[in-house]
Amino acid sequence: EQSRRGMHAGSDFKDNSAAYGLNYEARCMASRLGERECHQFIVGTHTLREKNEIHVIEYSEDSEQVDATGVYSHPGEIWQ
């Protein structure tokens, strides 16, 4: 659901925290090194009956926004 993805951190959250919604439980999350403009993370979902997803998300301190830059289908299990 696109409406759950990309959420504003602003005044609804305390101390620069932010949230990002997934369709399934997350199995692993890793920071993506090398990006200097924003903070990027890769998140893999965990489901046994559906195709898993790999989400590339970024957090911008300037705008206090969390947005998906890519969502990819992954047929098998995802391990860190």
N, C-alpha and C positions, 0 to 999 in steps of 0.2 A: 504494500500500500504506500503510494507516494506521499500521502498526507502525513504518515508517521515519520518519514525520513526528513532530515534537514530541519532541525529545531533550533530556535533562538535561545541563547543562554540568558541574556538580559536580566531583568528584575525578577523573573519568576524563579530564579535559582540563586543560591548563596555562593559567594566567593568564587566567581568565574567558573562555575560548574556548568556542564551541558549534558544533554541526553540525545541519544540516537536510537530509533526503534528498528528492530529486525523482525522478519516474518517468523523466524525460528530461533531456538536457543543458540547462543554463541558457544563454540567449542574453544576457540583460541583467538587471541588478539596480539598483534605485533606492531611496533612502531616502524614506520618507513623512514629510513635514514637518508640524509642528503638533501631534503627539501628545506630551504631556508625561509621561504615566504610564509609558510603555515606549518601546522603540525599534521602529519598524515599517519593513518593507521590502516592496517589490513585486518579484517575480521572474517573468520570462517564460521559458518553455522554448523549445527549438529542435528541431523534428522536421519532416521533409518528408512523411512517409507517414501520420502520425497527427495528430489534433487537438492543438494546443498547449494549454498551461495557463498561467494567471496565478495565482500564489500570493501571498497577502497573509500575511506572517509577522511575528511580533513576538518580541522578546527582552526578558525582564524581568530586570533586574539583581538585584532582591530575591530572586527564586526561582531565578535562573540557568537559566531554561527558555526554549526556543525552541518556539513553537507556531504552527500555521496558524490564522488567523482566517477564511480563506476560500480556496477553490480553485475557479477558474472555467475552463470550457472556452473555447478560442478557436480558431475554424476556420482562420484564416490564419497567415501568418508574423507574428512579433512583433519589432518594432524599437523601440529605445529612444527 
